[in-house]
């Protein structure tokens, strides 16, 4: 067997193997290289109506895509898609609601990629959203006078906080802060109440609270309502002169039982009821009083009063009495009437008791056998001035009278003095008695003026007199005898 045929076979195989024989070309050209899917750019999230709702936005890439996939993860967990189906390629944002029960003070991460067919772009940049600590709410407080501090309480609203930051600022009564916010020392831990014993009296305060975890703080709560540390004032102070006890009776309402004492002050007042003199502090018992009788007053003087509560070294605002009160002159006493037969009148005398009265009102009325008034009281006309005696010549015969007197200071009257005992006037005395011998009738003819409207008879007496036996005024034995 010759060598040529074998060589021909080898060469042919070589030619076929290298594709260089016969000058032919392949029927399956290599595929074109694929175009990478471009990535979107994710923007920082914006917060929605609550801390659990976010809006994620991104910048669309250049190039054709079918849609987007948006993913999130909490803390160090795994990423998960936040939607079921592919987001449309026209979308540039998506509203995300964090999973129910998502913890506060937690980091949430987001990323997005573009999808084309079975290809996807590289993930976008990663953005972070930190869900903040929940803030406290319902912060309320009031001054606790028994504990001497502002008692505060609030709803914590946090399951992860390890403390609370509480701040206080002085403010106006209308709630405008006027001082710096001062952070208070609150015990560590999950607390929801606090007693601020560093608050000063006679102040208005605002408070805010924030939850904290480590060095992280929530936003501040809404400010509390204005909290007053002013000592509560009494109210409804009324001043009335008490003639029975001879003093000004004061009453007021006091609901502040923690007061150490009250400060009761008095000043002389003018016609308008305003204080014209210095305020004088009255001596009062300790404790939360609501009544007092001021007997250290001067008659004929008008007074105004004010009262405030005291605790430790502070006092409440004072309240004024509803009006000024005039202390009337003292009432007269010891009024005694007697009938003076020589004057034919009732003579009255009494004790004035007043050093400032400008006059006296004397009244008279008829009385029954028991000394009780049976007719309206009649005011007698008296001279001006602080008199203590008077002769009443305007009485009727055979009538029983009682009297009463009142001191006057201008138009101000004292209390009524006690009513006098009764006094009875006698029958009117006959007058103009004349006697003449009547020869025709053989006797002495008598005539007189009776002067009485109540008499039912006349008693006539006669005496035998001589100039030697009966020297005037008809001494013994010349005593008149009734006829």
Protein Blocks (a to p, Z undefined) as FASTA:
>chain_A
ZZklmmmmmmmmmmmmnopgghiacfbdcddddddddddddddddddfblkbccdddddd
edddfbdcddddehjbccddfbfbdcdfkbcbdcddddehiaehiacdddddddehjbcc
dddddddddddddddehiacdddfklopacddddekpakbgbdcdddddddfkopafbdc
ddddddedjdfbdcdfkbcehiacdddddddehjaccddddddddddfbdcddehiacdd
dfknopacdddddfblkbfbdcdddddddfkopafbdcddddddedjdfbdcdfkbcehi
acdddddddehjbccdddddfbdcdddddddehiacdddfklopacddddekpakbgbdc
dddddddfkopafbdcddddddedjdfbdcdfkbcehiacdddddddehjaccddddddd
dddddddddehiacdddfknopacddddekpakbgbdcdddddddfklmgcehiafkbcc
dZZ
